[in-house]
Amino acid sequence: MKKLLILVPLLSCMAFANTSVVYEGASGPGFGKHIVFLASDHEYRAEETCPALARILAKHYGFKCTVVFGVDANGCIEAGSSKISGLSALKQADLFFIFARFLNPPAEEMAEIEAYLQRGGPVVGLRTSSHAFKIPGNSTYAKYDFKSKANGFENGFGHQILGNTWVGHYGQNHKQGTRIQIDAAQKQNVILTGVGDNAFCHAGAYVGKPGPDFTVLTHSQPLVSMDPKAEPDTQKPPMPCAWTRSYADKDGDKHRVFHSTQGASEDILDENYRRLIINGTLWALGMETIIKTDLNISFVGPYQPSTFSFGGHAKGVKPADLAGWESPIMPARKAD
């Protein structure tokens, strides 16, 4: 009996230690480069969006892509969990891709994020990453909190790195879909190469407040319903929703950032929106010369996204269940 009592917590710890999956590209312009994804939000199915994008970038372009998930005590993916490990991969990363919400990760994981930002690696952020961290004031990493009052790092990671902290919804989320409109002044921007106007996103609009250093690429137009063919809400004129900017490392040097306020797992079903995110990722990596109108953005393996909702993630799925090119994202749902 004593042996059993010792073994159970050991197995639990082993499960927690394995919170990531790696997709290894074999060839292409990204071969030899490493993208690290942090995928843990409560509502918009970051745990589906991120591995799907990682597979595209790995299979079609040769990148090594590591996706780090939040998990529960049994090692199963849990939406919005701060139980993460594996961000030591950022030591060798060429890009940090974050889709997270209100996380308070272990100190050793936050240390890896801080070290990455201090050395000035490029960053791509989606949706709730504007409020990626909710960290107590007595923590070493409290300045990353979305309401941070730290001198020189006000409003935390979202504001200082991506450009906006959490401001608010623009329209009624879950009731009003969004049409993504290209900024007329940016039609020749390389990130918009091959991106058609009026992409449809299920995720509702956010309030976006562009800073003087932003290049605003697209705007969100709230619709009157969740129907992709719905009319625009005339009470809600378009709002900035995707932009580029730069942030400064510890030496004051500037580094590339691409941010989009959409990104729910169903949003990337729209080819124009998916192309926008892939192009923005390549631009952040300094690889804009390979962006072409016919860039391959097809899904790799079965992609069957869930409609976003709190508590709506697929249960009982471990990161290892998403390994390889052909495992479904996500596997068939298991009973709660």
N, C-alpha and C positions, 0 to 999 in steps of 0.2 A: 504493500500500500504506500509506503514512504517513497518508493521509486516512482510510482505513478504520480504522486503529488509533485515531485520534482520535474517530471517529464512534461506535464501539461503546460506550465508557464514557459518552459524552454521552447516548446513547439510554437506557442503564441508569439514569442519574441522572434523566432525564425521567420514566421509568416510576415510580421511587421517589417522585417529587414528587407523583404523583397517587394518594393513598392514601385518598380519601374519596369519598362519594357524597352528593348533596343531594336531598331530597324537599321540594318547595315546595307547601304547602297554598294553596288559592285563597280559601277563606272558612271562617268558623266562629269559635268563641270563642277559639281559639288563634292566629288570624291576627295577624301582627305580632310573635309571640313565637318564639324560637329555642331549640331543644333540640339540644345537641351530645352525641353518643354516642361513647364510646371502646370499640371491640369487638375485643379480642384476648386470648383465653385459649387454653390448649393442648388442652382436653378437651371442654368442654361446648357447643361450637358457638356461641359469642358472635357469630361472624360471620354466623350465621343468625338468632338471636334478635333482635339489635339492629335490623337493617334491616326485619325483619317488624314489630316494634313501631313503628319510625319511620314506616313507611308508614301504619299505622293512625292514628297521631296526626296525620300530615300530611294524608292524604286525608279523613278523617272530621271532623277538628277544626281544620284550617287552619294548623297549626304549620309552620314551616320546621324541618326536621330534617336535620342533618348527621351522617353516620356515618363515623367515622375508623377505618380498619382497620390492622392490622399486615400488612406485605407482605414478600415476598422480594426478591432482587436484580433480578428481572424485573418487579416491580410486581404480582405475583399475590398474592392474599390468602393469608397463611400464619398458621395458628393459633398464637397465643402470640408472634408476632414483635414485637420492640421497635422495628422500623423503621416509625415512624409520622411523619406530618407533617400539618399542617392544624389543630392545636389552637389556632391563633391565632383560630379561630372562637369560642373561649370569651370573647374580649373583648366580644362582643356577645350572649353567650348568656344566656338566662333560666333554664336548667337544664343541669346536667352529669349525664349518665346513663352510668355506667361498668360495664362487664362485662369485667374484665381479670384476668390472673394473672401474677405474677412478672415484670413488665416493668421494663426499664431504658431508658426512652426517651431520645432526645437531650435535652441540657440545655435547648435552646430550647423544646422541647415541655413539659418539666416546669415551666419558668418560667411557661408559660401556665396550667397547672393551679394552681400556687401563687398566681398573681395572682388567679385566679378565687376560690379559697378565701379569700384575704385580703380580698376585697371582699364575701364572704358570699353567694355564689350557692347556691341549693338543690341537693341532691345525691340521686340515686337510684342504688343499687348492687345488683347481683345476684351471687349465688354466690361465685365466687373473688375478687371485688373486696375481700373481707376481707384478702386477701393479694395485692393488685393489683401491688405494687412489690417488686422485689428489687434493691436498689441498693447498690453498693459503699460502704464506709465513708468513702472519700476523696472521694466525690462531694459537690457542693454540695447535692444533694437527698437525701442519705442518711437524713435524718429520716423520709422517707416509706416506708422499708423496713419490711416486716412484722415485723421483729425489732428495730426501732429502739430504741436506749437513750438517745436524745436527751432532755435534760431538758425536760419540758413537752410532749413529743411521743412518749412511750413507745409502743412497738408500732405506730408509724407510722400511715399513712393509714387502714387498716382499723379500728383501735381508736379513733383520735382523731376520725374523721369518721363512719364507719358504725356504730361501737360495739363491734365485735369484730375482732380480728386472727384469723389462722388458729389454730384450737384443735384440730380433728381431726374425722374422720368419726364418725358415730353409727350404728353398724350397718355392714353390708358394702356399699359402693358397687358398682354394676353387678350386684349379686345381690339387693338389697333395695330395692324401690320405696318411695315415701313417700305417705302419705295426709295431706293438709293440713287440719287441724282448726281451726275458728274458736274463739278464746278466748271463753268464755261471757260474761265481763265486758265484752267489746268488740262484742257483736252489733249495737249501735246506732251504732258508729263509722262515720263517713261513708265511709271507705275500704272498708268491707265491704258497702256498698250493692249489692245484687244479686248478691253473692258467695255461692254455695251452699257448704254444708259438705262435707267429704270430697273435695276436689279430688285428683286423682292426679298425682304427679310421678314421672318416671323417675329423676331425680337422687336419690341417697341423702341421708339426713339429715346435717346438720352438728351439732356441739356448739355450742349457742348460749348465751351467758352474759349474761343481761339486766342492764344497769346500772340504778341507781335512777332515771335519767331516761328509761328506755325505756317506751313503751306497746307491749306485746306484743299483736299482732293475731291471729297464728295459731301453731300448733304442728305439728311434723313427727311423724307416727307411722310408724316403720319397719314395713314389712310383711315377711312371711316369704319373699316372692319378688318378682319383677318383674311379676307378674300384678296388674292393677288391682283385681281382686276377691279378692286374697289376704287371709288373716287377719292381724291385727296381731301383731307380735313382742311377746309378753307380757313378755319380758326387757328391753324397751326402752320405757319409758313416754314419752309425748309430750315433745318438746323445742322450746323457742321457735325460730321460724324466720322470722317477718316482724315487723318492728317499726318504729316511728317514734321519732325522737329529735331533738335539735338539736346543732349544733356552734357554736363561737364564732369569729367573724372576728377580725382583728387589733385591732379596737377593743373586743372583748368582747361584741358583739351576737350574739344567737342566730339560727340559720337552720335551716330544715327539712331533715330527712333521712328517706328511706324506704329500708329494706333488706330484701331477701329472700334466704335462703340457698339457694333453688332458682333455676331459670332456664334449664336446658338447653333446647335448641331444641325438643325433643319435649315438654317440660313445658308450653309455651304452647299446645299443641294442646288442652289442657283448658280449656274456656271459663271455668270458675270461677277457675282460677289466672291465666289471661290477664287477666280482669277485675280481679283483685286488683292486678296490676302496673299496668294502665292507671289504675285509680283512685288508686293510691299515687303515680303520677307527677303526676296532676292535683292531688292534695292538696299535694305538695311545691311545686308552682307557685303555691299559694295559690288554686287554682281549684276548690275543693271544692263550690262552689254549683252547678256544672254536672253533678256526679255524680248520675246517676239509675239506677234499676234496669234501664232499657232502653237504657243507653248503648251505642252501636254499637261493638262490638269485633271485627267481622268482618275477616278477613284481606283484604289488598288484593293482587291478583295471585296466581299460583300459589305456594303454600308447601308445600314437600316436604322437611321437616327430616331430617337424618341422625341416626342413633343415636350418642350421645356416646361418644367413645373418643379416646385419645391417637393422634395421627397420622391421624385419620379425617376431616379436612376435605376438601372438594371441591378437587381440584387444578386449577391452570391458570385460575382464575377471577380476573378483575380487578374492582376496585370499579366500573368503568364498565359491566361486564356486568350489574350489579344496578340500573342507572339506570331511571327510569320506573316506572309502576305495574304493568306486566304482565310484566316480566322475571322468570323463575322464581328463587326462593330455595330451593335453589341450582340453577344450570344443570346439565344432565346432566354426570355426572362424566367427566373426561378420563383417559386412561390415564396412569399414573405414568411 
